[in-house]
Amino acid sequence: MSVLIRGGTIVTADRTYRGDVYSENGTIKAIGEKLDVPAGAEIVDAGGCYVMPGGIDPHTHMELPFMGTVASEDFFTGTTAGAAGGTTMIIDFVIPSPQQNIMEAYKTWRGWSEKAATDYSFHVAITWWDESVHKDMGTLVAEHGVNSFKHFMAYKGAIMAEDEVLVNSFTRARELGAICTVHAENGELVFHLQQELLKKGITGPEGHPLSRPPEVEGEAANRAIRVAQVLDVPLYVVHNSCIESLEAITRARQEGQRVFGEVLAGHLLVDDSVYRHPDWDFAAAHVMSPPFRSKKHQDALWRGLQSGNLQTTATDHCCFCAPQKAAGRDDFTIIPNGTAGIEDRMGVLWHHGVNSGKLTMNEFVAATSSNAAKIFNIYPRKGSITVGADADVIVWDPKKSRTISAKTHHQNIDFNIFEGMTVTGANTMTMSQGKIVYQDGEVRTERGVGRYIDRPPFASYYDALKIKHEREQPVPVERPQAAE
């Protein structure tokens, strides 16, 4: 398999330049102008378009068993939808049940993921603690290419990680050279507020954001950051939705702490008015955690992305259709949490980011691809257009417009949170592993060709942490022996 992408402008996280890209057998072999390539190479005309690294969505939940049901999107349909939108790799989540052996859970998710159409990897959630978890974390890092561990600070009575779990897991991750990630919401406060709202007769979707105000997210983010600071471990805070969590991250980074922040496309663009919509199904379709916020929070999140205090964009793609959401018709606390977005993340971020002047093209590439690859230690194999990198490349037409709709998207869900939004700037060709899997509306993905991508431990930020850790080792005070 050999493909020449010709006549485009290459855009990476740090450069914009004219050039052709030639790939062979799944990797990029040459970059330049007037390349000498085999006669049989497939030619892609990228004239007037940008050639960029394929997107990396570092936060998805394909076929997740959750809240009494299973997400409607599986690894094949989800990675296919991602490919249509310009995303060529996902990092999904293994989420063990309380007391479930984490290696058993990991093997289960690996079985489900074998149908993926593009490359993927896994974060593994730590939902409980004993010595077997300590041991299995080591096995996952050493033998299975896992370098990130997730901690849910919400969902009391289910998968919530108490402070004891955080301390033990963070400590073990530091030893292993892994990064800790957190879903930052104070689960005790959420549970308390849910019960108070139900007592007041608030049972509809409008109760969801009321039970998860920004303060519960800010408190949890700050607590996780402080725990990570004491234990000297890098931290990645997922789906920041509010000023309070952004301020906690910004403060920590200004103090020199290795903290990274993620923002969802939905949190940048959808506001909390959706929960008061008169149509219950419409309001429930937006129930996800953390919830969508008011415009002031959206404005702050954009500034966080511009300033570099938020480094990555994701979707938390977790699909539940209307009949599944209906399980909570009389109780908002049991509406399955989740929305879609993997197909539309790149398009909405380009339209509302690059076209508005909030982001440069290079910042767009960093936020949708390169930064995730660097944080999770797969750069420059992923997230770059360099000789030797995986040939995960997209061709982006900045003038092409499309209107987003559940009627035409490839996502396996009956609702789209960006419904009716017209965006200018769209993916026209996706190449995964050097093979064209989407071009001009035609989907060419194949079931099961996606590869599991190992992510080694001790990313580059650990070099600095190691020096800092060694310099700050405590020493005992030498005191004279007391006279007898």
C-alpha positions as CSV (number, residue, x, y, z in Angstrom):
1,M,0.0,0.0,0.0
2,S,1.4,3.4,-1.0
3,V,-0.3,6.7,-1.1
4,L,0.9,10.2,-2.2
5,I,-1.0,13.2,-0.9
6,R,-0.1,15.9,-3.3
7,G,-0.5,19.6,-3.6
8,G,-1.6,20.5,-0.1
9,T,-0.3,22.7,2.7
10,I,1.0,20.6,5.6
11,V,-0.1,21.9,9.0
12,T,1.4,20.5,12.2
13,A,1.4,21.8,15.8
14,D,4.4,23.9,15.1
15,R,4.8,24.4,11.3
16,T,2.8,25.3,8.2
17,Y,4.4,24.7,4.8
18,R,3.8,23.4,1.3
19,G,4.7,19.8,0.7
20,D,3.6,16.4,-0.4
21,V,3.3,13.4,1.9
22,Y,4.2,9.9,0.7
23,S,3.3,6.8,2.8
24,E,4.1,3.2,2.3
25,N,3.2,0.1,4.4
26,G,1.5,2.1,7.1
27,T,4.2,4.7,7.8
28,I,5.2,8.1,6.3
29,K,8.3,7.5,4.1
30,A,8.9,11.0,2.6
31,I,7.8,14.6,2.8
32,G,8.7,17.2,0.3
33,E,8.0,18.5,-3.2
34,K,8.3,16.6,-6.4
35,L,8.8,13.3,-4.6
36,D,10.0,10.3,-6.5
37,V,7.3,7.7,-5.7
38,P,6.4,4.3,-7.3
39,A,4.3,4.3,-10.4
40,G,1.5,2.4,-8.7
41,A,1.0,4.8,-5.7
42,E,-2.5,6.0,-5.1
43,I,-2.7,9.8,-5.6
44,V,-4.8,12.1,-3.4
45,D,-5.1,15.6,-4.7
46,A,-5.0,18.0,-1.7
47,G,-4.9,21.2,-3.8
48,G,-6.4,24.1,-1.8
49,C,-6.5,21.9,1.4
50,Y,-4.6,21.4,4.5
51,V,-2.8,18.1,5.3
52,M,-2.8,17.4,9.1
53,P,-2.2,14.6,11.5
54,G,-5.3,12.5,12.2
55,G,-7.2,13.5,15.3
56,I,-6.7,11.7,18.6
57,D,-9.7,11.6,20.9
58,P,-8.3,10.8,24.4
59,H,-11.7,10.3,26.0
60,T,-14.3,7.9,24.6
61,H,-16.6,5.1,26.0
62,M,-17.5,2.6,23.3
63,E,-20.0,-0.1,24.3
64,L,-19.7,0.9,28.0
65,P,-21.9,-1.0,30.5
66,F,-23.2,1.9,32.6
67,M,-26.3,2.8,34.7
68,G,-28.2,-0.4,33.9
69,T,-27.6,-0.4,30.1
70,V,-24.8,-0.5,27.5
71,A,-23.7,2.4,25.3
72,S,-25.1,2.0,21.8
73,E,-21.8,2.8,20.0
74,D,-19.4,-0.2,19.6
75,F,-15.7,0.0,18.8
76,F,-16.4,-0.5,15.0
77,T,-19.2,2.0,14.6
78,G,-17.5,4.5,16.9
79,T,-14.1,4.4,15.2
80,T,-15.8,4.5,11.8
81,A,-17.7,7.7,12.8
82,G,-14.4,9.1,14.1
83,A,-12.7,8.4,10.8
84,A,-15.4,10.2,8.9
85,G,-14.8,13.3,11.0
86,G,-11.0,13.1,10.9
87,T,-10.1,11.2,14.1
88,T,-7.8,8.3,13.6
89,M,-7.2,7.1,17.2
90,I,-9.1,6.9,20.4
91,I,-8.1,6.3,24.0
92,D,-11.0,4.5,25.6
93,F,-11.5,3.3,29.2
94,V,-11.4,0.0,31.0
95,I,-13.7,0.4,34.0
96,P,-13.7,-2.5,36.5
97,S,-16.8,-2.9,38.7
98,P,-16.1,-2.5,42.4
99,Q,-14.0,-5.5,43.6
100,Q,-13.6,-6.8,40.0
101,N,-10.1,-8.0,39.2
102,I,-8.7,-5.2,36.9
103,M,-6.8,-7.7,34.7
104,E,-10.1,-9.5,34.1
105,A,-11.8,-6.2,33.2
106,Y,-8.9,-5.3,30.9
107,K,-9.1,-8.5,29.0
108,T,-12.9,-8.1,28.6
109,W,-12.5,-4.6,27.1
110,R,-9.7,-5.9,24.8
111,G,-12.1,-8.5,23.5
112,W,-14.8,-5.9,22.7
113,S,-12.2,-3.6,21.0
114,E,-11.0,-6.2,18.5
115,K,-13.7,-4.9,16.1
116,A,-12.2,-1.4,16.0
117,A,-11.6,0.1,12.5
118,T,-8.8,2.5,13.5
119,D,-6.1,2.4,16.2
120,Y,-6.9,2.6,19.9
121,S,-5.6,2.4,23.4
122,F,-6.9,2.2,27.0
123,H,-6.8,4.1,30.2
124,V,-7.6,1.8,33.1
125,A,-9.9,2.9,35.9
126,I,-9.0,2.2,39.5
127,T,-12.3,1.8,41.3
128,W,-11.1,0.0,44.5
129,W,-7.9,-1.0,46.2
130,D,-6.1,-4.0,47.6
131,E,-2.7,-5.6,47.0
132,S,-4.0,-7.3,43.8
133,V,-4.7,-3.9,42.3
134,H,-1.2,-2.8,43.2
135,K,0.3,-5.8,41.5
136,D,-2.0,-5.6,38.4
137,M,-1.2,-1.9,37.8
138,G,2.5,-3.0,37.5
139,T,1.5,-5.8,35.0
140,L,-0.6,-3.4,32.9
141,V,2.3,-0.9,32.6
142,A,5.1,-3.5,32.0
143,E,3.3,-5.9,29.8
144,H,0.3,-4.2,28.2
145,G,1.3,-0.7,27.3
146,V,-1.0,1.1,29.7
147,N,0.5,4.4,31.1
148,S,-2.6,6.1,32.5
149,F,-5.0,5.3,35.3
150,K,-8.5,6.9,35.7
151,H,-10.2,7.8,39.0
152,F,-13.9,8.6,39.2
153,M,-14.4,11.0,42.1
154,A,-18.2,10.8,41.4
155,Y,-20.8,8.0,41.2
156,K,-21.2,7.2,44.9
157,G,-22.1,3.6,45.6
158,A,-20.7,2.5,42.2
159,I,-17.3,3.3,40.8
160,M,-16.4,6.3,43.0
161,A,-12.8,6.3,44.2
162,E,-12.5,7.5,47.8
163,D,-9.4,9.5,49.0
164,E,-7.8,6.3,50.2
165,V,-7.9,4.8,46.7
166,L,-6.6,8.0,45.2
167,V,-3.6,8.1,47.6
168,N,-2.7,4.4,47.0
169,S,-3.2,4.5,43.3
170,F,-1.4,7.8,42.8
171,T,1.5,6.5,44.8
172,R,1.7,3.3,42.7
173,A,1.4,5.3,39.4
174,R,4.4,7.5,40.4
175,E,6.5,4.3,41.0
176,L,5.5,3.0,37.6
177,G,5.9,6.2,35.6
178,A,2.2,6.4,34.7
179,I,0.0,9.5,34.7
180,C,-3.2,9.7,36.8
181,T,-6.4,11.0,35.4
182,V,-9.5,12.1,37.3
183,H,-13.2,12.7,36.7
184,A,-13.4,15.6,39.2
185,E,-16.8,15.9,40.9
186,N,-17.4,15.5,44.6
187,G,-19.5,12.4,44.7
188,E,-20.8,12.9,48.2
189,L,-22.1,16.4,47.4
190,V,-23.7,15.2,44.2
191,F,-25.5,12.4,46.0
192,H,-26.7,14.8,48.8
193,L,-28.0,17.4,46.3
194,Q,-29.7,14.7,44.2
195,Q,-31.7,13.6,47.2
196,E,-32.6,17.1,48.2
197,L,-33.9,17.9,44.7
198,L,-35.9,14.7,44.5
199,K,-37.5,15.6,47.9
200,K,-38.5,19.0,46.4
201,G,-40.3,17.2,43.5
202,I,-37.6,18.0,40.9
203,T,-37.4,14.8,38.9
204,G,-36.8,16.0,35.4
205,P,-33.5,16.6,33.5
206,E,-33.4,20.1,34.9
207,G,-32.4,18.5,38.2
208,H,-29.2,17.1,36.7
209,P,-27.2,20.4,36.5
210,L,-28.6,21.5,39.8
211,S,-27.2,18.5,41.5
212,R,-23.8,19.0,40.0
213,P,-23.0,22.8,40.3
214,P,-19.6,24.1,39.3
215,E,-18.4,24.1,42.9
216,V,-18.6,20.3,43.2
217,E,-16.3,20.0,40.2
218,G,-13.9,22.7,41.4
219,E,-13.6,21.2,44.9
220,A,-12.8,17.7,43.5
221,A,-10.3,19.1,40.9
222,N,-8.5,21.1,43.6
223,R,-8.5,18.1,45.9
224,A,-7.1,15.7,43.3
225,I,-4.5,18.3,42.3
226,R,-3.3,18.8,45.9
227,V,-3.1,15.0,46.4
228,A,-1.0,14.7,43.2
229,Q,1.2,17.6,44.4
230,V,1.9,15.9,47.7
231,L,2.6,12.6,46.1
232,D,4.6,14.2,43.2
233,V,2.7,12.5,40.4
234,P,1.6,14.1,37.1
235,L,-2.2,14.6,36.8
236,Y,-4.6,14.9,33.9
237,V,-8.0,16.3,34.7
238,V,-10.6,15.2,32.2
239,H,-13.6,17.1,30.8
240,N,-13.3,20.4,32.6
241,S,-16.6,22.2,32.3
242,C,-16.3,25.2,34.5
243,I,-14.3,28.2,35.7
244,E,-13.7,26.6,39.1
245,S,-11.8,23.5,37.8
246,L,-10.0,25.6,35.2
247,E,-8.8,28.0,38.0
248,A,-7.5,25.0,40.0
249,I,-5.5,23.8,37.1
250,T,-4.2,27.2,36.2
251,R,-3.1,27.9,39.8
252,A,-1.3,24.5,39.9
253,R,0.5,25.1,36.6
254,Q,1.6,28.5,37.7
255,E,3.1,26.9,40.8
256,G,5.0,24.6,38.5
257,Q,3.0,21.4,39.0
258,R,2.7,18.9,36.2
259,V,-1.1,19.2,35.6
260,F,-2.9,18.9,32.3
261,G,-6.5,19.7,31.4
262,E,-8.9,18.4,28.9
263,V,-12.0,20.2,27.5
264,L,-14.9,18.6,25.5
265,A,-16.1,20.1,22.3
266,G,-19.6,20.0,23.8
267,H,-18.7,22.0,26.9
268,L,-17.2,24.7,24.6
269,L,-20.4,25.1,22.6
270,V,-23.6,23.8,24.3
271,D,-25.1,25.8,27.2
272,D,-27.2,24.7,30.2
273,S,-30.5,26.0,28.7
274,V,-30.9,22.6,27.1
275,Y,-31.9,21.1,30.4
276,R,-35.0,23.4,30.7
277,H,-36.3,22.5,27.2
278,P,-40.0,21.6,27.3
279,D,-39.4,18.3,25.5
280,W,-38.2,15.8,28.1
281,D,-36.5,13.6,25.5
282,F,-34.5,16.6,24.2
283,A,-33.4,17.7,27.7
284,A,-32.5,14.1,28.7
285,A,-30.5,13.6,25.6
286,H,-28.1,16.2,27.0
287,V,-27.6,14.6,30.4
288,M,-23.9,13.9,30.9
289,S,-21.5,14.6,33.6
290,P,-20.2,17.2,34.3
291,P,-23.3,18.9,32.8
292,F,-23.3,21.7,30.2
293,R,-22.7,25.1,31.8
294,S,-23.7,28.7,31.2
295,K,-22.0,30.9,28.6
296,K,-19.6,32.5,31.1
297,H,-18.0,29.1,31.7
298,Q,-17.8,28.4,27.9
299,D,-16.0,31.7,27.4
300,A,-13.5,30.8,30.2
301,L,-12.9,27.4,28.7
302,W,-12.0,28.9,25.4
303,R,-9.6,31.2,27.1
304,G,-8.1,28.2,28.9
305,L,-7.5,26.5,25.6
306,Q,-6.0,29.6,24.1
307,S,-3.7,30.2,27.0
308,G,-2.5,26.6,27.1
309,N,-3.8,25.8,30.5
310,L,-6.1,23.3,28.8
311,Q,-4.1,21.3,26.4
312,T,-6.5,18.7,24.8
313,T,-9.9,18.5,23.4
314,A,-12.1,15.3,23.6
315,T,-15.7,14.2,23.4
316,D,-16.4,11.7,26.3
317,H,-18.3,10.0,23.5
318,C,-20.8,7.8,25.3
319,C,-24.0,7.1,23.4
320,F,-27.4,6.3,24.8
321,C,-30.5,6.5,22.6
322,A,-33.9,7.9,23.6
323,P,-35.3,4.5,24.9
324,Q,-32.3,4.1,27.1
325,K,-32.5,7.7,28.4
326,A,-36.2,7.1,29.2
327,A,-35.2,4.8,32.1
328,G,-35.0,8.0,34.1
329,R,-38.3,9.6,33.1
330,D,-39.4,9.8,36.7
331,D,-36.0,10.2,38.3
332,F,-33.2,12.3,36.7
333,T,-30.6,10.5,38.8
334,I,-31.0,7.3,36.7
335,I,-30.9,8.9,33.3
336,P,-27.9,7.2,31.7
337,N,-25.1,9.9,31.5
338,G,-23.6,10.4,28.1
339,T,-23.6,12.3,24.8
340,A,-21.9,11.7,21.4
341,G,-19.4,13.8,19.4
342,I,-16.5,11.8,18.0
343,E,-17.6,12.6,14.4
344,D,-18.1,16.3,14.9
345,R,-15.3,17.3,17.3
346,M,-12.8,18.4,14.6
347,G,-15.4,20.2,12.6
348,V,-17.0,22.3,15.4
349,L,-13.6,23.2,16.8
350,W,-12.3,24.4,13.5
351,H,-15.4,26.4,12.8
352,H,-15.8,28.0,16.2
353,G,-12.0,28.0,17.0
354,V,-10.0,28.6,13.9
355,N,-12.6,30.5,11.8
356,S,-13.3,32.8,14.8
357,G,-9.7,33.6,15.4
358,K,-9.7,31.9,18.8
359,L,-7.2,29.3,17.6
360,T,-4.5,29.2,15.0
361,M,-4.4,26.2,12.7
362,N,-1.3,25.0,14.5
363,E,-3.0,25.4,17.9
364,F,-6.0,23.4,16.4
365,V,-3.6,20.5,15.5
366,A,-2.0,20.7,19.0
367,A,-5.4,20.6,20.7
368,T,-7.0,17.9,18.6
369,S,-4.0,15.6,18.2
370,S,-0.4,16.4,19.1
371,N,-0.8,17.4,22.7
372,A,-2.7,14.2,23.5
373,A,0.1,12.2,21.8
374,K,2.7,13.9,23.9
375,I,0.9,13.7,27.2
376,F,0.2,10.0,26.7
377,N,3.7,9.3,25.3
378,I,3.0,8.2,21.7
379,Y,4.5,11.2,20.0
380,P,5.9,11.4,17.3
381,R,4.5,8.1,16.3
382,K,1.0,9.7,16.5
383,G,0.1,13.4,16.3
384,S,2.8,14.3,13.8
385,I,3.6,14.4,10.1
386,T,7.2,13.2,10.2
387,V,9.1,10.6,8.4
388,G,8.7,7.3,10.3
389,A,5.4,8.3,12.0
390,D,2.3,6.2,11.5
391,A,0.5,7.3,8.3
392,D,-2.6,8.6,10.1
393,V,-3.2,11.7,8.0
394,I,-6.3,13.8,7.1
395,V,-7.0,16.2,4.3
396,W,-9.0,19.2,5.5
397,D,-10.9,21.5,3.2
398,P,-11.3,24.9,4.9
399,K,-14.0,26.1,2.5
400,K,-16.3,23.0,2.7
401,S,-19.5,23.6,4.6
402,R,-21.8,21.0,6.1
403,T,-24.8,20.9,8.4
404,I,-24.6,18.5,11.3
405,S,-27.6,16.2,11.9
406,A,-28.4,12.9,13.5
407,K,-30.1,12.0,10.1
408,T,-26.8,12.0,8.3
409,H,-24.1,11.3,10.9
410,H,-22.3,8.0,11.2
411,Q,-22.6,7.8,15.0
412,N,-24.8,5.0,16.3
413,I,-27.2,7.3,18.2
414,D,-30.5,8.9,17.5
415,F,-29.5,12.4,18.7
416,N,-26.8,14.9,18.0
417,I,-26.0,17.7,20.5
418,F,-24.8,19.9,17.6
419,E,-28.0,19.3,15.5
420,G,-28.5,21.9,12.8
421,M,-25.2,23.6,13.3
422,T,-23.6,24.6,10.0
423,V,-19.8,24.5,10.0
424,T,-17.3,25.6,7.5
425,G,-14.1,23.5,7.3
426,A,-14.4,19.7,6.9
427,N,-12.5,16.6,6.6
428,T,-12.4,15.2,3.0
429,M,-10.0,12.3,3.4
430,T,-8.9,10.1,6.2
431,M,-5.9,7.8,6.0
432,S,-5.3,5.3,8.8
433,Q,-2.2,3.0,8.9
434,G,-1.5,4.3,5.4
435,K,-4.8,3.2,4.0
436,I,-7.6,5.5,2.9
437,V,-10.6,4.8,5.1
438,Y,-12.8,7.8,4.3
439,Q,-12.9,10.0,1.2
440,D,-15.4,12.5,-0.1
441,G,-18.3,11.0,1.8
442,E,-17.4,7.4,1.1
443,V,-16.7,5.3,4.2
444,R,-14.1,2.5,3.5
445,T,-13.4,1.3,7.1
446,E,-12.9,-2.4,7.8
447,R,-14.0,-4.2,10.9
448,G,-11.1,-5.3,13.1
449,V,-8.1,-3.7,11.4
450,G,-7.5,-1.2,14.2
451,R,-4.4,-1.9,16.3
452,Y,-4.0,-1.7,20.0
453,I,-1.3,0.9,20.6
454,D,1.1,0.4,23.5
455,R,2.0,3.6,25.4
456,P,5.3,3.4,27.3
457,P,5.7,4.8,30.8
458,F,7.9,7.6,31.9
459,A,6.8,10.3,29.4
460,S,9.2,13.2,29.1
461,Y,7.7,15.2,31.9
462,Y,8.9,12.4,34.2
463,D,12.5,13.5,33.5
464,A,11.9,16.8,35.3
465,L,9.8,15.1,38.0
466,K,12.6,12.7,38.8
467,I,15.1,15.5,39.3
468,K,12.7,17.4,41.4
469,H,11.8,14.3,43.5
470,E,15.5,13.5,44.1
471,R,16.3,17.1,45.1
472,E,13.4,17.3,47.6
473,Q,13.9,14.0,49.4
474,P,13.4,14.4,53.1
475,V,16.4,13.8,55.4
476,P,16.4,13.1,59.1
477,V,17.7,15.6,61.6
478,E,20.9,14.5,63.2
479,R,20.7,15.1,67.0
480,P,23.3,14.5,69.7
481,Q,22.7,11.5,71.9
482,A,21.2,12.4,75.2
483,A,23.5,12.0,78.1
484,E,22.8,9.0,80.3
